[in-house]
Structure formats: structure tokens, C-alpha cells
Amino acid sequence: MQKKLKTLTLALLVAGCTGSQKPAIDEPTLKEVFNDDFTIGTALSADQIEGKDAAADSLVRKQFNVLTAENSMKSMFLQPEWGKFDFALGDKLVEYARQNNMQVIGHTLIWHSQLPSYAQGMTSKDSVQTFFRDHIQTVASRYDQKILGWDVVNEALNEDGTIRSTVFQRLLGDDYVTEAFRLAQQAAPDTELYYNDYNIEQPAKRAGAVRLIRQIREAGVRIDGVGIQGHWHAGKVPLKDIEDSILEYAALGIKVMITELDLEVLPRDFTGAEISQRMKDPADPSLNPYTSGLPDSVQTQLATDYEALFKLFLKHKDKISRVTFWGVNDGQSWLNGWPLPGRTNYPLLFDREYQPKPAYYKVIDAKKN
Ligand code: G3I
């Protein structure tokens, strides 16, 4: 009887829920519902890490059990001047997680984007090698035994699966990826090491990621997992490619994680998360259609897509160790500012008032049905 009442309450919530719907206090939260399946993560902004966002703080503590710094542990922030490290926010995140019995994922040791300005312009192999080695050694060793894992290398692949041309690839060669894992393994023997990228559920890029993972292992270097970022589009979520990828990566004997999940609802003329990419006609006003709220049809599409995704994740819960959302609520999402600044986007489970959206209840339902 009690179970029936609970199901009815949830059904009513999903059917009638709007952005202002209050969460049912006694309902189990995301981390509780999926406790036996995988951890549930979120990305925190610098303000959130600093405790300046009380509403986010209370939501994060209820709903999530693993945290990633959205930006604060990238090299431009950790080593703003060459040889001078700033661990203030990284340390704060680790302490916040410790106090709340949560895990931390380091994001990210080596990425060609958000490099400190002095590193972007490096032209000598010697300088790049020194920065590369010192950054990995200093940062990875500082957080060993304090965090669960590192995204050791982020976004090293082109869409066709070849190695992307970056300052690291050009001056250190394609092997830089393996070298990054080798250095991380030495500096952080007790930390899991991951490769993280977007669109690596797509066949050509996936084949490149599989090659990369094999190369790392054939060199005798440890890699523990792969992060499929999960920046997808509502109404166009590539479920078959995602399932194929989960199976293919898991068959390599490594952990599979969804690491930056969000579902774009606004018009876009390309997919993925290439930060340098821009819309073809940025002045077109139809590119920002939902400034005064999300239409029911789109809200329903978003909820249906999230439910399908979580049903798939549950089907493969033996292979998936973590699902992390890229942000706490819609207001924080990077998708409000990219690939066009100033848009109103709705890609997450919590709205701008930190209230659960219909998609949230559908995700919870995915576990029940
Ligand atoms: O640091 C400056 C600050 O000094 C300045 O006052 C402020 C003014 O806008 O900008 C700050 O930099 C911003 C930075 O985030 C830190 O807040 C950049 O403009 C902004 O472009 C940058 O965006 C981040 C983006 O990575 C950069 O590549 C997003 O917040 C972050 O969500 C996004 O995350 C990436 C993952 O790391 C990797 N995968 C793709 C994902 C989405 O792009």
C-alpha cells in the first residue's frame, strides 16, 4: 500500500511538475537511489567550492557522492605562473569532500585547452617537456591518496580517431599520452588514472580511443578507466553508440564512466564539446528560443531522454562505475555561454532555483521500473 502511494506521488510529480516543484523531503535522492549501481557526481564551480553558493551546497550534499572541479584543477588555475602552484581551491574541494564522505575526481592533468598563458606559447621541446613533467609530478603526487582518480589526459583525439595536433603532440610526439600516464602512475600510485573525451561513443573516435588505451597498456603503463563525457542533445541521444561503447571499453578490462553529462536543448549546428567551435550565424535570434521558460514538449523530451539513458546505464551497471553531471543546476551550466554567449539553456536535472525538474523524477523512475 505504502509502495503504491509512493509510486502515485511520483507519477503525479512527473505529470504536473514544473520548475518550482519542491522536492519531496523523504524521497531518496540520486546518490541513495543508485547507491548499489554507480556513484553520482557533479561538477562544482569555483564559487561553489568556496562555499559562496548555499543553495548548491545543500543540494550537493543531499544528491551527490563524487565531485569534480569544473575548472579549478585545470593547469591554468593550478600553475598560474611557471613553477608557482596554487592549490587553494583544489585543497578546499578535497576537504569539503572529506567532511561529507564524498570522493573527488581530478580534472585534468594534461589538456591543450585552459593552459596557463605562458604554456600556450611554448615553442621549444625542452620547455614543454619540463612543464609537462613538473606539472604532472607536482599535482598528481600532492593529491595521491586524497582523490579517487585523475583525468590524466583530456580530449587528445580528433573526430576521426587520430591524435589531435596540440602543443604537446607537436613538440613531444603522439606518445605524449602514454608518457602522461607513465608520469601520473609514478607520482600517484594510489590514484585511478583515466582517459577522458567527448564523442568517444562515436565509432571512428571510439576506435581511436580503443587504440590509445591499448597503446598505453602495451607500453606497460597503467590506465584504469575511460570517461565518455556525455555532452549530448535532447531528442538526439545516440543510445546505440553509447551502448556499443560501454561494451567495447568494458571488454578492455577498464572502468567506464560518464563524466560530464548534460543534454543540450537549444539549436546547434554541430555536436560535441569542442570549445573553440562557434555557430555559423551567431546573430540569428531563433538560437535563443526559451528565455522565458522551457516548453512542456521540450521538458518532456529531456525527461524521456534522461530516463532512457539511465535505463541503459542500469542495464550495464556492472561496467559503469560513475555518472557525473556537468554542473549542479541549469543556471550554472557552461551551455548558457557556449557556443553562443548569453543563452538560456536547460541541460541538467535541477532548474535555476535548484528544484528538481521532470527529468529528475524520470531518472529516479528508471531505477524503479
Ligand atoms: O578565468 C576567467 C576569469 O578570470 C574571467 O573573469 C571570467 C570571465 O568570463 O572567465 C574566466 O574563464 C572562464 C573559465 O571557464 C573559468 O570560469 C572562461 O571564460 C570559460 O570559457 C571557461 O569555460 C569552461 C570551459 O571548460 C573551458 O574550456 C567551462 O566553465 C567548463 O564547464 C568547460 O568544461 C569542459 C571540460 O573541462 C572538458 N570537456 C568539455 C567541457 C565543456 O567545455
Residues whose N, C-alpha, C, O or C-beta is under 5 A from the ligand:
A	BS01	G3I	E70 N71 S113 A273 I275 W334
